Amino acid sequence: MSTLLLRLSAPMQAWGTQSHFGHRDTGREPSKSGVIGLLCAALGRPRNALLDDLMALRMGVRVDQEGVMRRDFHTAGSIGGIYKVSGGVKDSLITSDRYYLSDARFLVGLEGDTNLLRTLFSAVQSPKWFLFIGRKAFIPSERVWLPDGLQPVRLEEALASYPWLGRTNPPKQLRLVIDDPEGFVVRNDNPVSFAPRRCLPRRMRVDFVPNPSYPIEEV
């Protein structure tokens, strides 16, 4: 059993799990459906591909920089409506609220079969399709893969020991959100299919670990 570590860092990220019509939400940390979508892009898997092997991976997220939640107010169409290619008017002006995280940094860990993780590690280094972080307009500001990202240890150990990915003012503790069948946090973000889109509930727990890069205080 091994763990693959990924760095998700961007000016804007969105990890929605409850988006509905005019409300496009984002979670405070990456969703499993979003991370699996990124991996599918790296592998070149179409939307109707099977996801069983990726669903089986155990995921954890270390929040190295929380980021700030922002809201954009979007409009589509015009007062006269949205014009269809075939002719006629589809609808009137459509508005939506779209939330995203600004300046967040995450260390994502995926625990599972070593051979599968090797394939994923290679894929994120040479992705088949463009990678984006939650929405197509949100691209990574740094490479997703880490040179030492494939770790021969369990998920908890890999997340707790890897150097902090932040820039300045390191916190003493870092928040972990990690898969746990007995966890009290439940999100509907373990994808069975992207076409049609269908997800299963996922249970998680929240922990805190010391920042491995926090300066040692002199006694």
C-alpha positions in Angstrom: 0.0 0.0 0.0 1.3 3.4 -1.0 0.2 7.0 -1.1 0.3 9.5 -4.0 0.6 13.2 -2.9 -0.7 16.0 -5.2 -0.4 19.8 -4.8 -3.4 21.8 -5.6 -2.6 25.5 -5.6 -4.2 28.2 -7.7 -5.5 31.8 -7.5 -9.0 30.4 -7.7 -10.4 26.9 -6.9 -13.9 25.5 -6.8 -15.0 22.2 -5.2 -18.8 22.2 -5.4 -20.8 19.2 -4.3 -24.3 20.8 -4.0 -24.5 23.1 -7.0 -28.0 23.6 -8.3 -29.2 25.8 -11.1 -28.2 29.4 -10.2 -26.2 28.5 -7.1 -22.7 27.1 -7.7 -21.1 26.3 -4.3 -17.6 25.4 -3.2 -16.4 23.3 -0.3 -13.5 24.5 1.9 -11.3 21.7 0.6 -11.1 19.5 -2.6 -13.9 17.1 -3.2 -13.2 13.5 -4.2 -15.3 13.9 -7.4 -13.2 17.0 -8.3 -9.9 15.2 -7.7 -11.0 12.1 -9.6 -12.1 14.4 -12.5 -8.6 15.9 -12.6 -7.1 12.4 -12.6 -9.4 11.3 -15.5 -8.2 14.3 -17.5 -4.6 13.4 -16.8 -5.3 9.8 -17.9 -7.4 10.8 -21.0 -10.5 8.9 -19.8 -13.8 10.0 -21.3 -16.7 11.1 -19.2 -18.5 7.8 -19.7 -15.5 5.7 -18.5 -15.7 3.3 -15.5 -14.4 4.8 -12.3 -14.3 1.8 -10.0 -10.5 1.8 -9.5 -10.4 5.5 -8.7 -13.4 5.4 -6.4 -11.6 2.7 -4.4 -8.7 5.0 -3.5 -8.8 6.4 0.0 -8.4 10.2 0.0 -7.2 12.7 2.5 -6.6 16.4 2.3 -4.2 18.5 4.3 -5.2 22.2 4.3 -1.9 24.1 4.1 -3.5 27.4 3.3 -7.2 27.9 3.9 -7.9 30.5 1.3 -10.8 33.0 1.3 -14.2 32.2 0.0 -15.4 34.7 -2.7 -18.6 35.1 -4.7 -19.1 36.1 -8.3 -22.4 37.3 -9.6 -22.8 36.0 -13.2 -25.3 36.8 -16.0 -25.9 35.0 -19.2 -27.9 36.2 -22.2 -29.4 39.6 -22.5 -32.7 41.4 -21.9 -33.9 40.0 -25.2 -33.0 36.4 -24.2 -30.4 33.8 -25.2 -30.6 33.1 -28.9 -30.4 29.5 -30.1 -28.3 28.4 -33.1 -31.3 26.9 -34.7 -33.3 30.1 -34.3 -35.6 31.6 -31.7 -35.0 32.6 -28.1 -34.2 30.0 -25.5 -34.7 32.0 -22.3 -34.5 35.4 -20.8 -31.5 36.8 -18.8 -30.1 34.1 -16.5 -28.3 35.0 -13.3 -26.2 32.9 -10.9 -24.1 33.1 -7.8 -20.7 31.3 -8.2 -18.5 30.7 -5.1 -14.8 29.9 -5.2 -11.7 29.8 -2.9 -9.1 32.4 -3.5 -5.3 31.7 -2.8 -5.8 28.3 -1.2 -3.2 25.5 -1.1 -3.9 21.8 -0.5 -1.9 18.6 -0.1 -4.1 15.8 -1.4 -3.2 12.2 -0.6 -4.6 9.1 -2.4 -3.9 5.7 -0.8 -4.3 2.5 -2.7 -2.7 -0.1 -5.1 0.9 0.9 -5.8 0.7 0.0 -9.5 -2.3 2.2 -10.0 -0.7 5.1 -8.1 2.4 4.7 -10.3 0.2 5.1 -13.4 -1.5 8.2 -11.9 1.9 9.7 -10.9 3.1 9.3 -14.6 -0.2 10.7 -15.9 -0.2 13.9 -13.9 3.4 14.6 -15.1 2.3 14.2 -18.8 -1.5 14.7 -18.8 -3.5 13.8 -21.9 -5.9 16.7 -21.4 -5.6 20.1 -19.7 -5.9 20.0 -15.9 -8.1 22.4 -14.0 -9.0 22.8 -10.4 -12.8 22.5 -10.0 -13.8 24.6 -13.0 -12.4 24.9 -16.5 -11.3 28.5 -16.0 -9.3 27.7 -12.9 -5.9 26.3 -13.8 -3.1 25.3 -11.4 -0.5 28.0 -10.6 2.1 25.3 -9.8 2.6 21.8 -11.1 0.2 19.3 -9.6 2.7 16.5 -9.2 5.5 16.6 -6.6 9.0 15.0 -7.3 8.7 12.8 -4.2 5.0 12.5 -4.4 4.8 8.7 -4.5 5.3 7.7 -0.9 5.7 4.0 0.3 3.7 4.8 3.5 0.0 5.0 4.6 -2.1 8.0 4.0 -2.0 9.5 7.5 1.8 9.3 7.7 2.3 10.8 4.3 0.0 13.8 5.0 1.5 14.4 8.5 5.1 14.3 7.5 5.3 16.0 4.1 6.8 19.6 4.2 4.3 22.4 4.4 3.4 23.9 1.0 2.6 27.4 2.2 4.7 30.5 1.8 4.8 32.7 4.8 3.6 32.7 8.5 3.4 28.9 8.9 0.6 27.9 11.4 1.4 25.5 14.2 -1.3 23.0 13.2 -2.8 21.9 9.9 -6.3 20.6 9.3 -6.8 17.2 7.8 -10.0 15.9 6.2 -9.6 12.2 5.7 -11.7 9.3 4.5 -13.1 7.3 7.5 -16.1 4.9 7.3 -16.9 5.9 10.9 -16.5 9.6 10.3 -19.2 12.1 11.2 -18.7 14.3 8.1 -20.7 13.1 5.1 -20.5 14.4 1.5 -22.0 13.1 -1.6 -18.9 13.3 -3.8 -17.6 9.8 -4.5 -18.3 9.5 -8.2 -19.9 6.5 -9.8 -20.2 8.2 -13.2 -19.7 11.6 -14.8 -22.1 10.8 -17.7 -24.7 10.8 -16.3 -23.3 12.4 -13.1 -23.9 10.3 -10.1 -22.1 10.2 -6.7 -22.3 8.1 -3.6 -21.9 9.5 0.0 -18.5 9.5 1.5 -17.7 9.6 5.3 -14.8 11.6 6.6 -13.2 12.7 9.9 -11.4 16.0 10.7 -8.1 15.9 12.5 -5.3 18.4 13.2 -1.6 17.6 12.9 1.5 19.6 13.8 3.0 21.6 10.9 6.2 19.7 10.0 7.7 22.9 8.8 6.9 25.0 11.8 10.0 26.6 13.3 11.3 24.7 16.4 11.0 27.0 19.5 14.1 27.4 21.5 13.8 26.5 25.2 
